Amino acid sequence: MEWRDVAHTVGQLAPALGGAVGGPAGAAAGGLVARALGVAARPEAVAEALQADPAAAIKLRRIEADLEATLIQGRAQVVTAEAQGEGWLQRNWRPLTMMWFAGLVGAHWLGMTPENLDPAAVSQLMDIVQLGIGGYVIGRSAEKIVKTASGAGILDHLKTKR
């Protein structure tokens, strides 16, 4: 038995963790799951523990929540470092990138792009713009909600949780 064989079972209880167990870092993620379940770091032992332990789902969800919290803290630190950066370009590269892609989309719609442009490239460009705009809108909405609820911005809120 291999870690990818256990990934489906783990994924039913904790989807993100199941993806990690089935991915390239399966042994490391599997070891984390095994440690949480109190068994040897072997796929067979984890599979048996998942079947036998009624609290396994809670343990796996706790791991997933901890991992997500760590990711959020890391992202917040990156955004904070960029926002407090010394250079103008360091503080503004994300909006500039999105404006560039939006300009490319506008140029395409106005017919200002080469006729031999690959439709797959246009589709990828649209995906990037959609992802960027969606992330910006969701991020700004979350910032406003946190500011309204707490009286401070999301970064201030994250800083006070430490």
N, C-alpha and C positions, 0 to 999 in steps of 0.2 A: 504494500500500500504506500502511496505517495501523498504529499500534502495536497496536491490538486484534487485527490480523491475525497478528501475531507472538506474541501472548500465549499462544496454545495451545501453540506449540512451546516457548516458554520455560517454561510451566507443566509440561510433561512432564519437564523437567530439574530445575526448582526451583518447586514448586507455589505457594508464597507470592509469589515474585517474579513468576510468571506472572500472578497475580491483580492485582498492582500495575501491571504493564505494560498489562493490559487494562482497568484502572480509570480514574478521573478524573485521576489523576496519571501516566498512561501515558507521557507525553513525558519526565517527570523520571526515572521508573523505567527507561524505555528508554534514556535517556542514560547512566544508571548501568551498565546492561548493556553498552551500546556501548563505554563507556570500559574496562570489564573485559575485553572481547574485543579491544580495540585497533582498533576500526573507527569510522567516522563515525556520528554520532548520527542515523541514518536507519533506519527499519524494514527497508528492503531490505538494507542493509549488515549489520544484525544477523542477519536471516534467513539470508543467505549464510554468515556466519561460524559460525552454529550448525550448518549443514550441513557446513562444511569443517573446523572445528576439533574434533578428537577430545577435547580437554581442556576444551571449553566447559562441560560439565556440572560439572566440578570448580570452574571459575571462578564459575559461577552459584551453586553451593551455598555457596561461600565468601562471596559477597555476602549470601546468605540468612542464613548463620550470623552474620555481622557485624551485620546488621540486627536479628536476634533478640537478640543480646547487648546491643545498644544499648537495645532495648525493655525487657529485663530490668533493666538498670541504672537506666533511668528509673523503672520501677515500684518498684524497691527504694528509690530516693531519695524517692519520694512516700510510701511506707509509713514510711520512717525519719522523714521530716519530720512526718508525722501522729503517730507514736508518741512523738516527742520534743516535741510541741507543748505550748504553755504552758497551753492551756485544756482542761478536762475534755471538753467537747463535741468539740473537734478530735481528741482521742485516741480517742473512743468513738462517733463518728457511724456508722461502718459496722455495728458490732454492734447499735446502737439501731435502725437502719433495718431490719435483718434481723429483729429481734424484732417490730417493727411489722408487717412483712409476714406473719410467722408468726402473729401474733395475728389478722390479717385472715383468714388461711386457717382458723384454728381457729374463728373466729366464723362463717365460711361453713359449715363442717362441722356446727356446732351449730345451724344454722338461724337465726342471729341477723343475717342480711343481708336486704335487701329482696327480695321475690319477683320483682320486675321487673329484677333485676340481669342485665345482658347476659352470656350464657355466654362470649362472646369475652373480656370483661373478666376473668372468673374464670380463664379459661385463661391470659391474660397474667400475672395475679397468680401463678398456680402456676409459670409459667415463671421469673418473677423469683425466687421463693423457691427453686426448684430450682437455679437458677444460683448464687444466693448461698450456699446451703448447700453445694453441690458445691465452689464456690471456697474456702469456709472449710475444709471437710474436707480437700481436697487441699492447701491451703496449710499447714494444721496438720500434716498427715502429712509434707509435704516438710520443714517446720521440724524435726520430730522426727527424721527420717532424717538430715538434715545435722548436727543436734546430736549424735546418736549416733555418726555416722561421724567427725566432726571434733572433737568435744568442745566445740563452740561453736554458736551459732545461725546461721541462714542469713544474717542481716544481718551478724553478725560475720565470717562466711565471705566475704561479698561485700566487706566493708570491707578485709579483708586482701589481696584480689586486686588492689587498686589499686596 
